[in-house]
Amino acid sequence: MKSETPKEQSYDVIIVGGAIMGSSTAWFLSDNKDFNGKVLVVEKDSSYEFASTTHTNSCMRQQFSEELNVRISQFAADFVKNIRTYMGNDDRVPELSIQNYGYMYLADNEAFAQVLRENQKVQLDAGAGTELMTAEQIKKNYPFYNVDDIVLGSINTVDEGFWDGSTVFDWWRRQAGERGIEYITNEVVSMAKNAAGTRVESVTLKSGETIACGQVVNASGPRAARTAAMAGITVPVEPRKRFTWVFAAEQPLDRDLPLTIDPSGVHVRENGGGTYLAGGHSDVDPAVDHSDFTMDQSLWENHIWPVLATRIPQFEAIKITSEWAGHYAYNVFDHNAILGSHTEVENFIFLNGFSGHGLQQSPAMGRATSELLTYGEYRTLDLTPFNYERIINNQPIIEKAII
C-alpha cells in the first residue's frame, strides 16, 4: 500500500492509528467548537483489513462489574440511537438502533452466581435494567437452553445487543475528513523527544518525513506497546487472538438468541436469517505476533462446537458459513482502558487496552480524549480512574465481566 505524504510539516495533534478509537477522537475534535488545531491521523493500512475494528462482533452491553464501564456503554447506546442528531442532523447519516436481544451470563456454581448478584447491584445503581433469572425462569423464557447445570443467569435487554459499528466508524471518518481532519496512509516508525525527555517533539514516518507535533495520541490497538516504545515508555497491552465462527443451524431457534456467555467462556449470539455467531479462545492464551491471524480448527472441533451442542441441543446439526481470527488489544494489568497522559512524557496520550470491549466504548473514549486534548481535563464523563497513572502506582481496577 503506497504511503501518503502529509500536507503540513507540523500538527497540533497526531493520532497514531485511524481505526475506531483514532477516528472517534478525530471526529469529536472536529465537532468541538473550542478546538481549532490541525489534526493528522496516521493509519498504516487504510483498508483496515486486519484491524480489531474490522474483526469485531459489534455488540454492546451494560453488564460490567465497574460502574464507570456501565456509564461508558450507556453513552454509546445514546450515541448510536441518536447518531443523526449527534452528527449535526446530517440527512446523509442513517438512523441506527440496537438489536436488544441482550447478553445472557450463565453461572454454573454458587461463587459465580454471587459475582452476578454483585455485578447486578452495580448495574442497577447505574440505571441499567439487568435481571437475574433462576434456571427455571431461563428455561421458561428460552426453552432451547440446557440448564441442568445452571445456578443463575443474568440478562439485560435494554440497550444491550448488536449494533452497526461499521456504519458509525465510516461516518466518523467521513465527517472528520470533510471538516478538515487529515488522514494519511503511512506508518509512524519513530518519535523524538525534547532534551528533558518530557515531550514528544516530532514523529518520523515510514516514508521518511519528520513531522512536528503538539500532542500525540496512541490509538494503535494491539500495537499499542510498539507505539509507546517509540517514546521510550511502556504500556501493558499485547495482542491476544480471538476466534469467531458464523454458522447456520439445521433447526433454527424459534426466537432471538441473546449473546450467551457459557460458563466455559464460549459465547454465541443471534446473527439473523437462521445463522448464529460464536466466539472463543483456547485455554492457553499467549500474546501473538501482530501478523498472526491463523485459524485454529481443532479449537472448533474439540471445544467450541461441543460446548454449543451441549448448551443448545439444536446446535448439534450446524454448518460453518464463515470464520476469522482477530486480536484483542489485551490489557494484562487489569483488563480496563488505559487513558490520559503519560506521567513523564506529558504530551503522549494513551487510548489503549480495551480488552475486547473497545468498539462499544469508542464514543465515550473519543469524546473524553478530545476533551483532554482541548481542555487538559475531562468535561463530561470523568474517566480519570482509567488514566495511565494507575499503572505506575500499581493500582489496578479489576473488571470482572471480561469475555
Beta strands, then each sheet from edge to edge (+ up, - down):
strand 1: 10-16
strand 2: 39-43
strand 3: 59-60
strand 4: 103-107
strand 5: 131-133
strand 6: 152-156
strand 7: 161-162
strand 8: 182-185
strand 9: 188-193
strand 10: 200-205
strand 11: 210-218
strand 12: 237-249
strand 13: 259-261
strand 14: 267-272
strand 15: 275-280
strand 16: 318-331
strand 17: 338-341
strand 18: 348-352
sheet 1: 8+ 2+ 1+ 11+ 10- 9+
sheet 2: 8+ 2+ 1+ 11+ 18+ 17-
sheet 3: 3+ 7-
sheet 4: 5+ 6- 4+ 13+ 14- 15+ 12- 16+
end
